[in-house]
Amino acid sequence: MLWTRLTGADLPPQVDVSWELADDEAFSRIVARGSETATADWAHSVHAEPGGLAPDRWYHYRFTALGQRSTTGRTRTAPAPDAPGRLRFAIASCQRFDHGHYAAWAHAAREALDLIVFLGDYIYEYPSGAGMLPRRHAGGPLRSLAQYRERYAQYKRDPALQAAHAASPWLLIWDDHEVTNDCHAQGGAGLEGEAFLELRAAAYQAYWEHQPLPMTARPRGPSMRLHDHWDWGRLARLITVDGRQFRDQQACGSAWRPKALGSPFGAQCAQLDDPARSLLGRPQEQWLAGSWDRHRRWNLLAQPTLMGRASSRRIDEAGDGRYWADGWDGYAPARRRLLEGAVQAGAENLVVLGGDVHAHCVGRLHTDFDAADAPVVGSEFVTTSIASRGAPQWRTDRLLRFNPNLMHARSDQRGYVAFALDERRLEARLMAVEHPLDPSSPMLVQRRFVVETGHPGPQAA
């Protein structure tokens, strides 16, 4: 998937854009070329999809339009379906522009990864507040297509983010801030019905215009398909799901809620245990249940947030704690259906990837988090934010204390998670920026973990 967008004043309504794909950076061995028409209706974006390429190979690409040539980008193809392969990839999320600089992206670009998987909150819809900020959002809250386009353009001008896009192919899903905070299928930002769908249509169009997404994903009004799966040789199946478009409204609002009658933690919320509610929506749940691959060594699920249990209070014998209703704890029966479905499908070596919580988190996954003897059925790695501020570490430490499924949680550093995957093991490096307000900050490895084939659950390395 090759993407670019034309910018500048007084562009014609339609512009022919040519592209070239080559084996080498000097473009002495061009293997494919073509032309696309960029139109003002779609923000002069270009989404080119070359075919007939060799498997497991790096390529260089560039665009030409109106007498100007773009910088060069790199992309690659997956190994052949029967090839063993190796995969070096990273997960990232939550890059609020006015909270910090993108030193993490500059470092990721230098890693020359096979793939970058972005797990949501590519932009934030908020205006910048009155306080001291390292950078500022242009304009106010996002309410129109023009405003969403302007916000994407501001983020896309960052040189470190540009470098990361040029260095590796990307797979992307959204979370809430690409539309509005804590949105769900029925509404968000105080809007519902037609008013919300109009806002979502504008947000989805701007998202597609500004991301390397195929023509088949182009939105139809307020509807757009993101869920899909990709195979990396016989090594891994990577599944992406949409955690916002189809979800039921959060139980009792999106705050932290207890679920038990007479709970000492506040007003009860019995909806937390309602099996009819879904984070993915029932049709997407059914699609996912049929998408696990028992024939590949690894099954990787890319979804927006923390999946494991994360009560902010001690959990009593009845399983009552205080749960974040916007995350998977707010949809616990649906979480159990998902994990049981993976087990029943024989999905080997399940690894769930997430973001959203602005913290590096590592944990074990169980179909039943209340049972002390519940087997581990998968591993979870959640990336901290690229730039968005995290919760105080003392608050995150409580999650570790009250939730034995969590092995690691740090909300005081920004960064991403880098993985190396082969037939035997997955190795994870939790990367952290030393100085988030410095665009050229060095990075450090916060922790290392491994998952061995046939042994679900991470181990400290």
C-alpha positions in Angstrom: 0.0 0.0 0.0 1.6 3.3 -1.2 0.2 6.5 0.2 0.8 10.2 -0.2 -1.2 13.4 -0.3 -0.7 16.6 -2.3 -0.5 19.8 -0.3 -0.3 23.5 -1.2 -2.6 26.3 -2.2 -4.6 26.5 -5.4 -4.3 22.8 -6.4 -6.5 21.8 -9.4 -9.6 19.8 -8.6 -7.9 16.7 -10.1 -4.2 15.9 -10.4 -2.5 13.0 -12.0 0.1 11.5 -9.7 2.6 8.9 -11.0 4.4 6.4 -8.7 7.4 4.2 -9.1 8.5 1.1 -7.1 12.1 -0.1 -7.3 14.4 -2.7 -5.9 17.0 -0.1 -5.0 17.0 3.4 -3.5 18.6 4.8 -6.7 15.6 3.6 -8.7 17.9 1.9 -11.3 15.8 -1.2 -11.2 12.1 -0.1 -11.3 9.8 -3.1 -11.0 6.4 -1.4 -11.2 5.0 2.0 -12.0 1.5 3.5 -12.4 -0.7 6.6 -12.1 -3.5 7.6 -9.8 -5.9 10.6 -9.9 -5.9 12.7 -6.7 -9.1 14.7 -6.2 -10.1 17.6 -4.0 -13.1 15.6 -2.8 -10.7 13.2 -1.0 -8.1 15.8 0.0 -5.8 15.0 -3.0 -4.8 11.8 -1.3 -3.3 8.9 -3.3 -3.8 5.2 -2.4 -1.8 3.0 -4.8 -1.8 -0.8 -4.6 0.9 -2.4 -6.8 0.4 -6.0 -7.7 2.5 -8.9 -8.8 5.4 -8.3 -6.4 7.9 -10.8 -5.2 7.3 -12.1 -1.7 9.6 -11.3 1.3 11.3 -8.3 -0.4 12.0 -4.7 0.4 11.1 -2.0 -2.1 11.6 1.8 -2.5 8.8 4.0 -3.8 8.3 7.6 -4.8 5.6 9.9 -6.4 5.7 12.6 -9.0 3.0 15.3 -9.6 2.9 18.8 -11.0 6.6 18.7 -11.7 7.5 17.8 -8.2 9.0 14.6 -6.8 8.4 13.2 -3.3 10.9 11.9 -0.9 11.5 8.2 -1.1 9.8 5.7 1.1 10.4 2.0 1.9 7.9 -0.8 2.0 8.0 -4.6 1.8 6.0 -7.7 1.0 5.3 -10.6 3.4 6.9 -14.0 3.0 5.3 -16.6 0.8 2.4 -18.5 2.5 4.5 -21.6 3.1 7.7 -19.8 4.1 8.8 -19.8 7.8 9.9 -16.2 8.0 10.9 -13.9 10.8 9.1 -10.7 11.8 10.5 -7.5 13.4 7.6 -5.1 14.3 6.5 -2.5 16.7 3.3 -1.4 18.3 2.5 2.2 19.1 -0.4 4.4 20.0 -1.6 7.8 21.5 0.5 10.5 20.0 -1.1 13.7 21.3 0.8 16.4 19.5 0.6 19.1 22.2 1.8 16.8 25.0 5.3 16.2 23.7 7.7 15.6 20.8 8.1 12.5 18.7 11.6 11.3 19.6 10.1 7.8 19.8 9.2 7.9 16.1 12.7 9.1 15.1 14.1 6.1 16.9 11.6 3.7 15.4 12.5 4.9 11.9 16.1 4.0 12.5 15.2 0.5 13.6 14.1 -0.3 10.0 11.2 -2.5 11.2 9.3 -4.9 8.9 6.1 -3.4 10.1 4.6 -0.8 12.4 1.2 -1.5 13.9 -0.6 1.6 15.2 -3.3 0.9 17.7 -5.3 4.1 17.9 -5.4 7.8 18.9 -3.4 9.0 15.9 -4.8 12.4 16.4 -6.6 14.1 19.4 -9.7 16.1 18.8 -9.2 18.5 21.8 -8.0 22.1 21.5 -4.9 22.9 23.5 -5.6 24.3 26.9 -4.3 27.4 28.5 -1.4 25.8 30.4 2.3 25.4 29.5 2.6 22.9 26.6 5.5 22.0 24.4 3.4 22.4 21.3 -0.1 23.5 20.5 -3.0 22.2 18.5 -4.1 24.5 15.7 -7.7 25.4 16.1 -10.5 24.4 18.5 -12.4 21.2 19.0 -13.0 19.2 15.9 -16.5 19.3 14.5 -16.2 19.4 10.7 -14.3 17.6 7.9 -12.2 20.7 7.3 -11.2 20.8 11.0 -10.3 17.1 11.0 -8.2 17.5 7.9 -6.4 20.5 9.4 -5.5 18.4 12.5 -4.2 15.5 10.5 -2.1 17.9 8.4 -0.6 19.4 11.5 0.4 16.0 12.8 1.7 14.8 9.5 4.1 17.7 9.2 6.2 16.4 12.1 9.5 15.2 10.6 9.9 12.3 13.0 6.5 10.9 12.2 7.2 11.3 8.5 10.4 9.4 8.9 8.6 6.5 10.6 6.1 6.3 7.8 8.8 6.4 5.2 10.9 3.7 6.9 8.4 0.9 7.2 4.9 -0.2 6.1 2.1 0.5 8.6 -1.1 -1.3 9.7 -3.5 1.0 11.6 -6.7 0.8 13.7 -8.4 3.7 15.5 -9.5 4.2 19.0 -11.8 7.0 20.2 -9.9 10.2 19.6 -9.9 9.9 15.9 -13.6 10.8 16.3 -14.2 11.9 19.9 -13.5 10.8 23.5 -15.1 7.6 24.6 -17.3 7.3 21.5 -19.4 4.2 20.9 -21.8 3.0 18.3 -24.6 5.3 19.5 -22.8 8.5 20.1 -20.1 10.6 21.7 -19.1 14.2 22.5 -22.7 14.8 23.8 -24.0 13.9 20.3 -26.3 11.1 19.3 -28.4 10.1 16.3 -27.9 11.9 13.0 -25.7 14.6 14.6 -23.2 12.0 15.8 -23.2 10.1 12.5 -22.5 13.3 10.6 -19.5 13.9 12.9 -18.3 10.3 12.5 -18.6 10.5 8.7 -16.3 13.6 8.7 -13.8 11.9 11.0 -13.8 8.7 9.0 -13.3 10.5 5.7 -10.3 12.5 7.1 -8.9 9.3 8.6 -8.9 7.4 5.3 -7.6 10.4 3.4 -4.5 10.7 5.6 -3.6 7.0 6.2 -2.1 4.2 4.0 -5.4 2.4 3.7 -6.7 0.5 0.6 -9.5 1.7 -1.6 -11.6 -1.1 -0.2 -11.5 0.7 3.2 -12.8 4.0 1.8 -15.7 5.0 4.1 -19.3 5.2 3.0 -20.6 8.0 5.1 -20.3 7.1 8.8 -19.4 3.4 8.1 -15.9 2.1 7.4 -14.3 -1.4 7.7 -11.1 -1.7 9.5 -11.1 -5.3 10.8 -9.1 -7.7 8.7 -6.3 -10.2 8.9 -2.8 -10.6 7.4 -0.5 -13.6 7.2 3.3 -13.4 7.6 4.3 -16.6 5.8 3.5 -19.6 8.0 4.8 -17.8 11.0 2.0 -15.7 12.1 -1.5 -14.4 11.5 -2.1 -10.8 12.5 -5.7 -9.8 13.1 -6.9 -6.2 13.5 -10.2 -5.3 15.0 -12.3 -2.2 15.4 -13.1 -1.4 19.1 -15.2 1.7 18.6 -17.6 1.7 15.6 -19.8 -1.2 16.8 -19.4 -1.2 20.6 -22.3 -0.9 23.0 -22.4 2.2 25.1 -20.2 2.0 28.2 -21.7 0.5 31.3 -23.0 3.2 33.6 -20.8 5.7 31.8 -17.1 5.4 31.1 -15.7 6.0 34.6 -14.3 3.4 37.0 -17.2 1.4 38.3 -17.8 -1.4 40.8 -20.3 -4.1 39.8 -21.6 -5.6 43.1 -24.7 -4.7 45.0 -23.8 -2.7 48.1 -20.2 -2.3 46.9 -18.0 -0.1 49.2 -16.5 1.4 46.0 -19.5 3.5 44.9 -22.7 3.1 43.0 -23.2 -0.4 41.7 -23.0 -1.2 38.0 -24.6 -4.6 37.2 -24.2 -3.9 33.4 -20.6 -4.9 33.7 -21.7 -8.5 33.8 -24.3 -8.3 31.1 -23.5 -10.9 28.5 -25.6 -9.1 25.8 -23.2 -6.2 25.7 -20.2 -6.2 23.3 -17.1 -4.1 22.7 -16.6 -5.4 19.1 -20.3 -5.8 18.2 -21.7 -9.3 17.7 -21.1 -9.5 13.9 -17.4 -8.6 14.4 -17.2 -11.1 17.3 -18.4 -13.8 15.0 -16.0 -12.8 12.2 -13.1 -12.9 14.7 -14.2 -16.4 15.9 -13.7 -17.6 12.4 -10.5 -15.8 11.7 -8.1 -17.5 14.2 -5.6 -19.7 12.4 -4.6 -23.0 14.0 -2.1 -23.7 11.2 0.2 -20.8 11.9 2.6 -20.7 14.8 1.5 -17.4 16.2 -1.9 -15.6 16.4 -1.5 -11.9 17.0 -4.5 -9.8 17.9 -4.2 -6.0 17.4 -6.9 -4.2 19.3 -7.0 -0.7 20.9 -6.7 -1.2 24.7 -5.8 -3.2 27.7 -7.5 -6.6 27.7 -6.6 -8.1 31.0 -8.3 -7.3 34.2 -7.3 -4.1 35.9 -9.2 -3.3 39.0 -8.1 -0.1 40.8 -9.2 -1.6 44.2 -8.6 -4.9 45.9 -10.9 -7.6 44.4 -13.0 -9.4 47.0 -14.0 -13.0 47.1 -17.1 -12.3 44.9 -14.9 -10.8 42.2 -15.9 -7.2 43.0 -13.4 -4.5 42.4 -13.5 -1.1 40.7 -13.3 -1.4 37.0 -12.7 0.9 34.0 -15.9 0.7 32.0 -14.5 2.0 28.8 -12.0 -0.9 28.6 -12.4 -4.6 28.4 -13.3 -4.8 32.1 -16.5 -3.0 31.1 -17.3 -5.8 28.7 -16.1 -8.8 30.7 -18.4 -11.4 29.2 -17.5 -10.4 25.7 -13.8 -10.7 26.7 -14.4 -14.2 27.9 -16.2 -15.1 24.7 -13.2 -13.8 22.7 -10.6 -15.7 24.6 -12.7 -18.9 24.8 -13.2 -18.6 21.1 -9.5 -18.4 20.5 -8.9 -21.5 22.6 -11.7 -23.5 21.0 -10.3 -22.6 17.5 -6.9 -23.9 18.4 -5.3 -20.5 18.0 -1.7 -21.4 18.8 0.5 -19.0 20.9 -2.1 -16.2 21.3 -0.6 -12.7 21.8 -2.9 -9.7 22.3 -1.5 -6.3 21.5 -3.0 -3.1 22.9 -2.5 0.6 23.6 -4.8 3.4 24.9 -3.8 3.5 28.6 -0.6 5.5 28.2 1.4 2.8 30.0 3.7 -0.1 29.2 1.8 -3.2 30.5 2.6 -6.9 30.3 0.3 -9.6 31.5 -1.1 -13.1 31.3 -4.6 -13.7 29.9 -7.2 -16.0 31.3 -10.7 -16.9 30.2 -11.7 -16.6 33.9 -9.9 -13.9 35.9 -11.8 -14.8 39.0 -10.6 -18.4 39.2 -7.3 -18.7 41.1 -6.4 -21.9 39.1 -7.5 -20.6 35.7 -4.9 -21.6 33.0 -3.0 -19.0 31.1 -4.4 -18.9 27.5 -2.4 -16.0 26.1 0.1 -13.2 26.5 -0.7 -9.4 26.5 1.6 -6.5 25.6 0.3 -3.0 25.8 2.3 -0.1 24.6 2.7 3.2 26.4 1.9 6.4 24.5 4.2 8.0 21.9 3.5 11.4 23.5 0.3 11.6 25.5 0.7 12.0 29.2 0.3 9.0 31.5 -1.3 8.5 34.9 0.8 9.0 38.0 2.9 6.0 38.7 1.6 5.5 42.2 -1.9 5.0 40.7 -0.5 2.5 38.2 1.3 0.7 41.0 -2.1 -0.1 42.5 -3.1 -2.0 39.4 0.0 -4.2 39.8 -0.9 -4.8 43.5 -4.5 -5.7 42.9 -4.3 -7.6 39.6 -2.1 -10.7 39.7 -2.5 -11.2 35.9 -0.4 -8.0 35.4 3.3 -8.5 35.5 4.5 -5.1 34.6 3.0 -1.6 34.4 4.8 1.8 33.9 2.8 4.9 33.1 5.6 7.4 33.7 7.5 7.0 30.4 6.6 7.4 26.7 7.7 5.1 23.9 6.6 2.0 22.0 7.1 -1.8 22.1 9.4 -3.5 19.6 9.2 -7.3 18.9 11.3 -9.9 17.2 9.3 -13.0 16.3 10.4 -16.4 14.9 9.2 -20.0 15.1 10.6 -20.5 18.6 9.9 -17.3 20.6 8.7 -13.8 20.7 11.1 -11.2 22.2 9.7 -7.9 23.4 11.6 -4.7 24.2 9.6 -2.0 26.0 11.2 1.1 24.6 11.1 4.4 26.6 12.0 8.0 25.8 14.4 9.5 28.3 13.2 13.1 27.8 9.8 13.3 26.2 10.0 17.1 25.7 13.2 16.8 23.7 12.6 15.9 20.0 16.1 14.3 19.8 16.0 12.5 23.1 17.8 9.1 23.4 15.8 6.0 24.3 16.3 3.2 26.7 14.9 -0.3 27.1 12.6 -0.2 30.1 12.1 -4.0 30.3 12.5 -7.2 28.2 10.1 -10.1 28.0 9.9 -13.3 26.0 7.1 -15.7 25.1 8.2 -19.2 24.3 6.3 -21.3 21.7 3.9 -23.7 23.5 4.2 -21.8 26.9 1.5 -19.1 27.1 2.4 -16.1 29.2 5.3 -13.7 29.1 8.5 -14.3 31.0 11.0 -11.7 32.1 14.2 -11.7 30.1 
